[in-house]
């Protein structure tokens, strides 16, 4: 394989594995922070040790197993889902939570791919 083919091939493998998506790879974390404040912060918290009342704390969400925090109101379907939140999986979740995990309680989606990419880029910065 020529070196000019290696990067597209690597990206294709990451996409297939759910570790990246074209949208997630191009996100702007600064724009994602603004989007989070406008659309997500109403329900989600991101402070260390903070407990969400309407939705789980998203601090450290990338790399965490779905439904695994002490948030009390996860749907049984999300608790049983069992997958780890990767940037690609979060992108799919934001596009359509009910499609990814039927019965999940998050009723909001982010239809714009660029907004999702920005949100994913921001969430990836939120390390514990």
C-alpha positions in Angstrom: 0.0 0.0 0.0 1.4 3.4 -0.9 1.9 5.9 1.9 -0.7 8.2 0.2 -3.3 5.5 0.8 -2.4 4.8 4.5 -4.2 7.8 6.0 -7.6 7.2 4.2 -7.3 3.5 5.0 -6.6 4.3 8.7 -9.6 6.7 8.9 -11.8 4.0 7.3 -10.7 1.5 9.9 -11.4 4.0 12.8 -14.8 4.8 11.3 -15.7 1.1 11.0 -14.6 0.5 14.6 -16.8 3.4 15.8 -13.8 5.2 17.1 -14.2 8.1 14.7 -16.7 9.4 12.2 -16.1 12.0 9.5 -18.2 14.4 11.5 -16.5 13.7 14.8 -13.0 14.0 13.3 -13.7 17.6 12.1 -15.3 19.1 15.2 -14.4 22.4 16.9 -14.4 22.0 20.7 -14.8 25.8 21.2 -18.0 25.8 19.2 -19.0 22.6 20.9 -18.7 24.3 24.3 -21.0 27.1 23.2 -23.5 24.5 21.8 -23.3 22.6 25.1 -24.1 25.7 27.1 -27.0 26.5 24.8 -28.6 23.1 24.4 -27.2 20.5 26.8 -26.5 22.3 30.0 -30.2 22.6 30.8 -30.1 18.9 31.8 -26.5 17.8 31.9 -23.7 18.8 34.3 -20.0 18.5 33.8 -18.5 19.4 37.2 -16.4 16.9 39.1 -18.6 15.1 41.6 -21.8 16.9 40.5 -25.0 14.9 40.3 -27.3 15.4 37.5 -31.0 15.6 38.3 -32.4 15.5 34.8 -29.5 13.7 33.0 -26.1 12.2 33.9 -22.9 14.1 34.4 -21.0 14.1 31.1 -17.5 14.7 32.6 -15.4 11.9 31.3 -18.1 10.5 29.1 -15.8 9.6 26.2 -14.4 6.1 27.2 -17.0 5.4 29.8 -19.5 2.6 29.6 -23.1 3.8 28.8 -25.4 3.9 31.8 -22.6 3.3 34.3 -22.6 6.4 36.5 -24.6 6.8 39.7 -27.3 8.7 37.8 -30.6 7.2 39.1 -32.8 7.8 36.0 -31.2 5.8 33.2 -33.7 3.8 31.2 -33.3 0.1 31.6 -32.4 -0.1 27.9 -29.5 2.3 28.3 -28.2 0.6 31.4 -28.3 -2.7 29.5 -26.7 -1.3 26.3 -23.2 -2.0 27.6 -21.2 -0.2 25.0 -18.4 2.3 25.7 -19.0 5.9 24.5 -16.5 6.5 21.7 -16.6 9.7 19.6 -18.3 7.8 16.8 -20.9 6.3 19.1 -21.7 9.7 20.7 -22.2 11.1 17.2 -24.7 8.4 16.5 -26.4 8.9 19.9 -26.7 12.7 19.3 -28.1 12.1 15.8 -30.9 9.8 17.1 -30.9 8.5 20.7 -34.1 6.5 20.2 -32.7 4.9 17.0 -29.4 3.9 18.7 -31.0 2.7 22.0 -34.7 2.2 21.6 -36.4 3.1 24.9 -33.7 5.5 25.9 -35.1 8.6 27.7 -33.1 11.3 25.9 -35.7 13.0 23.7 -33.5 15.5 22.1 -31.4 15.0 19.0 -28.8 17.1 17.1 -29.7 16.8 13.4 -26.9 19.0 12.1 -23.7 16.9 11.5 -21.4 19.9 12.1 -23.1 20.7 15.4 -22.7 17.0 16.5 -19.0 17.1 15.5 -18.5 20.2 17.5 -20.3 18.8 20.5 -18.3 15.5 20.3 -15.1 17.4 20.1 -16.0 19.4 23.2 -17.1 16.3 25.2 -13.8 14.7 24.3 -12.1 17.5 26.2 -14.0 16.8 29.4 -11.6 14.5 31.2 -11.9 13.4 34.9 
